[in-house]
Amino acid sequence: MRKVNNVAIAAVSTVALGAGAWLLHGAGVTHAPPQPTAAEGLADPVGQQLSAPALPPSPPTRIRIPVIRVDAPLMGLGLTPSGSLDVPPAAEKNLAGWYERGTTPGETGTAIVAGHVDTTEGPAVFYHLGALKKGHTIEVDRRDGSVAVFTVDAVEVYQAKNFPDQKVYGAASRPELRVITCGGGYSKATGYQGNVVVFAHLTGQRPL
């Protein structure tokens, strides 16, 4: 079982977060979602960058990633009967979700956000997630009227069989964020072979 803030869950399903079927039509791999380069990998899992003071708990309502034109509402995600993280409805292409039994984005700990890379009809909310680079910003609107601003520390891609549970889901001593979608290549036989994971930490806040 995978751990998120001391709550056991399974790793995000690569199938559930991306259909990939549309890649098999038309121009094929030329439409594949971008994947992070080794240069964007995490050199230090803890990170040495200064972090902004933690915010009090408050549920998030929206995520924005300006450089890849993401501006999407957030829904709460729980666990499926099998113990894996649930996912947003595939029909809602511009919708992401956060693990509502864990840390809220901005408070101390590791907050988890997940969304589809594509559906059978084409690209979805996190299609361009793999194009993010260190230093890019992610903004999360919160129900208390604040905006938590995160800076990207690294963007990595993992094969499903080698998914580093503790590195991605493990507890943090500062406010951190993980944004997850499908990646790692796609085949008709197996679907997406892994996950793209963005690592970020809180660097500021502002009012809505």
Number of C-alpha atoms within 10 A of each C-alpha: 11 21 16 24 19 11 11 15 21 17 20 22 19 25 16 21 27 26 22 25 17 17 23 14 10 9 10 11 12 9 14 19 22 17 21 22 14 11 12 19 19 16 10 9 12 12 14 8 11 10 16 17 15 20 17 12 15 17 20 26 20 21 23 17 18 12 14 16 11 21 17 19 16 23 19 17 20 18 16 12 8 9 14 17 21 23 25 21 14 20 11 13 21 18 24 29 26 30 21 17 15 17 23 25 34 34 21 22 23 27 28 24 26 26 30 29 31 26 22 15 14 16 22 23 23 30 25 21 27 27 16 22 21 17 12 16 20 22 22 25 25 22 14 14 13 17 23 27 21 27 22 22 26 24 27 23 25 16 17 18 8 8 16 14 15 12 12 22 23 16 19 16 11 19 26 28 30 20 22 28 30 37 30 21 19 22 12 10 6 10 19 24 19 23 26 23 24 27 24 26 30 28 20 17 19 11 10 12
